[in-house]
Amino acid sequence: MNKNNNLLLIPNINSKDAKFKELIYNVEDSLFNKENYSNKESEHLCVCSGGTTSSCAKNGYTTLDLRKNYNKIQLDRESNLVTIGGGVIMGHLINHLEKHNRSFPIGLSKLPGAGYILTGGVSPLSRAYGLAIDNIESIKGFLGNGTFISLKKNQISQEKQLIWEAIKGAAPFFSIITEIGLKTIQSNPILIIEGFVNPTELSEIIQLSEVFPENMSLQWIYAKRIYIYIFVELKNNLEDKRTKEYLLLLEKLPTLEKKIYKNFNEINFFPKELELYELNANYHSEVISLLGEDLKNDIPVLIKCLNEIRDNMPNNSCYVASQQLGCKTKKLNHGSSFFVHRKSTWKPWIYASWKKNDLQEKKVVMNWMYKSWSKLKRFYPNIHLAQLHNHLNSHREELSLAFGNRFEELKTLKNIFDPQSILPPL
Ligand SMILES: Cc1cc2nc3c(=O)[nH]c(=O)nc-3n(C[C@H](O)[C@H](O)[C@H](O)COP(=O)(O)OP(=O)(O)OC[C@H]3O[C@@H](n4cnc5c(N)ncnc54)[C@H](O)[C@@H]3O)c2cc1C
């Protein structure tokens, strides 16, 4: 094992501050040896790709850091398929693709790694191109029992079918993915309409967005103030009648600014004006992601609920935000996967953050997060398991709300392919 005592330089501050036991860079046999993990507190191997979550490094745990040796990106110009290592971050992927006028439906940040893809991957482009998992063409990696696997879409034997489906949405529980083959998309200009709005305006925009065409999506952040981004991919669509109609309706909100970007790569979400402390070295955080269907007549009640949640925010760093799915993400023609809540239109997340050594504040903040979650459940009853919370009491409930009727199959896969629970527990 390659022991390295340097700090793990990663975006997530909880993980960055963790006093991990070992740092390993290669998938090697010793990883799968249960003797390397103590049985206390179900110690398991932590895997780090983008390093944006609180579960990629923990006090006293070993981390496999894929960023050093699994970081290749290769685009095949004939097929336009890209092959990336399991430690590639989304920013590097779209930078590479940009040189060839291609792109990929990444999320709102360029920092996340392969964890973004393997846990589903909700992009502002998803309404037109599906989730990140819908664009997976092949994978290579290791199951938790050390077995090497190499799977290609359309060439999956019946016995591997369940593994293939589970990789798409639940890979972290039973596998280490070292290589992913992905479809890429033509890179197009993007129009962003953004700015602060009041609750009534947000309500109107949400209502309008539920009938947006697939090249448009809404994202909003409810912090001290409310900020929105309307994302419009301009294919040949500037002339597209429906897009034009919606853009005209949005003209009614004169405070919103419009700007056309050459491609997705140029856009930065999360405005500095909101003064969120995300990635501030003095703050630790947890995030929980929810899923729900069209809000329709519930929008005014939701806004009331969001106001209550905001009134109870323990500090200015906490917030609730949302992304929009729908259109292509509701279709099943990409094949079955473990992202089971295909009817979802909204993916809100609750961001809970506290001064890192202030345990009292942490308690208050986590309490706020759970209370806000329970208030939002009536609108968004399901979970998008983008962050693994096996260190939190909510883990079991999150698992069952994330995997629904496929949870039992996931448990079976875990028992067969990660029998010693080397990887994060269910
Ligand atoms: C600023 C920001 C913006 C975000 N925006 C979006 C968004 O728009 N849409 C969205 O869907 N999500 C979004 N996310 C959530 C993010 O995609 C998930 O939390 C994702 O799991 C992070 O992956 P990572 O590789 O960066 O994290 P890491 O902390 O490195 O990994 C998280 C966990 O995933 C597993 N994992 C990672 N790589 C592998 C691998 N190769 N093989 C097996 N298991 C692996 C491991 O269990 C690991 O502990 C955002 C997160 C942040 C911080």
The ligand as a Gaussian input file, in Angstrom:
#p B3LYP/6-31G(d) Opt

LIG

0 1
 C      -20.904000      22.307000      -5.834000
 C      -21.662000      21.038000      -6.160000
 C      -22.617000      21.037000      -7.170000
 C      -23.318000      19.860000      -7.486000
 N      -24.224000      19.868000      -8.502000
 C      -24.871000      18.732000      -8.848000
 C      -25.752000      18.692000      -9.947000
 O      -25.969000      19.684000     -10.627000
 N      -26.371000      17.522000     -10.227000
 C      -26.157000      16.379000      -9.492000
 O      -26.740000      15.330000      -9.818000
 N      -25.316000      16.380000      -8.450000
 C      -24.675000      17.524000      -8.112000
 N      -23.806000      17.535000      -7.056000
 C      -23.698000      16.326000      -6.239000
 C      -22.542000      15.450000      -6.710000
 O      -22.677000      15.086000      -8.055000
 C      -22.529000      14.174000      -5.865000
 O      -22.415000      14.490000      -4.518000
 C      -21.428000      13.206000      -6.279000
 O      -21.583000      11.985000      -5.586000
 C      -20.063000      13.779000      -6.011000
 O      -19.115000      12.962000      -6.627000
 P      -17.559000      13.181000      -6.400000
 O      -16.859000      12.160000      -7.197000
 O      -17.220000      14.605000      -6.594000
 O      -17.457000      12.943000      -4.837000
 P      -16.538000      12.005000      -3.934000
 O      -16.693000      12.559000      -2.564000
 O      -15.178000      11.826000      -4.479000
 O      -17.312000      10.642000      -4.064000
 C      -18.545000      10.437000      -3.446000
 C      -18.767000       8.963000      -3.279000
 O      -19.121000       8.399000      -4.528000
 C      -18.516000       7.126000      -4.656000
 N      -17.641000       7.131000      -5.834000
 C      -17.061000       8.187000      -6.442000
 N      -16.352000       7.777000      -7.506000
 C      -16.486000       6.445000      -7.562000
 C      -15.991000       5.443000      -8.438000
 N      -15.209000       5.758000      -9.481000
 N      -16.333000       4.157000      -8.195000
 C      -17.136000       3.823000      -7.158000
 N      -17.625000       4.730000      -6.292000
 C      -17.312000       6.024000      -6.500000
 C      -17.743000       6.847000      -3.399000
 O      -18.525000       6.089000      -2.496000
 C      -17.508000       8.232000      -2.852000
 O      -17.316000       8.257000      -1.474000
 C      -23.089000      18.682000      -6.726000
 C      -22.146000      18.690000      -5.708000
 C      -21.431000      19.852000      -5.427000
 C      -20.407000      19.826000      -4.341000

